[in-house]
Amino acid sequence: MLVPNLIIFYVKNPLESANFYTSLFGVKPVQSFPTWVSFSFPNGLHFALWSTKAKDFVSEGNGSRSELSFLVPNDQEVHRLHEEWVRLGVKIEQPPFKAVFGMNFVALDPDGHRIRVCIPD
């Protein structure tokens, strides 16, 4: 079985975006270059930021068409993280609301990528 273990977001400035994600994740990147920054987590997931200005970057797509999501155990944790991220100055696209899959909210990173915090459905 092939198991995905890397998520890459295309960003304008990986070092600037790394500061944003460091404050959300509470961990520092394991690699940091002007055109590439990556984070590693104990569960085996890797998250990277790749500059759209890197000489070897090629993509015909544009815009933010995906989400990075965090599953949290309950509604209270959704609300707690929302309040914490608002204090950090994170832009909130959708404040906490109850969707068909449960309580959640959506934030935006500096490049407009959606970050959802929700309970398991």
N, C-alpha and C positions, 0 to 999 in steps of 0.2 A: 504494500500500500504506500502510495506517495503522500506524504503529509506536508502541507504548506507550513513554512516556518519563517518567511520573510515578507514584510509589507514595505513597499517603497512609495513615498509620496514625492512627486515632482514639485520643487519649490524654487523661488527666485533666489533666496539667500539661505543656504543650509546652516550657516553659523548662527544667523539670526533666529531661524526656526528652531535650532537646537536649544537656544536659551528658553524659548517658549515651552518646548516639550520637556526640558529638564525640570521646569517648575511644576508641570503637570505630573510627570512620572515620579519625581523625587529621586531620580538617578541621573548620573552623568553619562554622556556618550562613551562608548568603548573605542570609537574611531572618530576623528574630527579633522577634516580637510576642507579647504574653501569650497569644493564642489561636491563633497560627500560627507555625511555624518551618519553614524549608526549607533543604535542602542541595542543592548542584549538583556534578556530577562530570564530569570530562573526556570520558567516553564518551557524554554527552548525557542521562544519567539524572538525574532529580530525585527527591528523597525528602523528604516533608513530614510534619509532625506537626500535627494539627488538634485543638483542644480540643473535647471533648464538651460543654463548657459555653459555647461560643461562641453568641452570639444567633442566628446564621444556620445553626447545625448542626442537621441533621435526619437521623435514622437509626432505622429500626425494628429493626435488628439489635443484637446484643450479643455480647460475648465476643471472643476472638481466633481468627479463623477463617482466618488466612493466615500465611505465613512470608516473611521477608526472608532471602534465601539468598546466600551468597558461594561461588562456585566457585573453588577453589584448585588448584594444579597437581598436588599429590601428598599421600600419607598423612602425610608428615613435617610438611607445612604445616598440616594439620588438627590434629595433635598440638601443634605450636608455638603456634597461635592459641588452642587450648583452654587451655594452660598460662598464656599471657599474660592471657586473659580471667579465669581463676580468680584470678590475682594482682590484677587490677583490681576484684575483688569481684563480677563478673557472676554472676548465678544460672544454674547449669547444670541444665537439665531432663534431658538425656540425655548422659552422658559419651561420649567417642569409642567408636564401635562400627561394625562392618561391616554395612551393609544391602545389599539386592540391587543397589543402584546404586553401592556402594563405601563407603569410610571416611567418617564424618561425626560431628558432634555438634550438639546443640541447646541454645541458651541462651535466656533470657527477658529482655525489657526490663522496666522498672518497671511497665508496664501488662499484662504477661503475653504480649505478642506473641512469637512464636517466631522465633528467628534461627538458621538452619542454616548450618554451614560444611561443605562437602563437595567431593569431587573430581567432575569431569565424568563423567557416566554413559556 
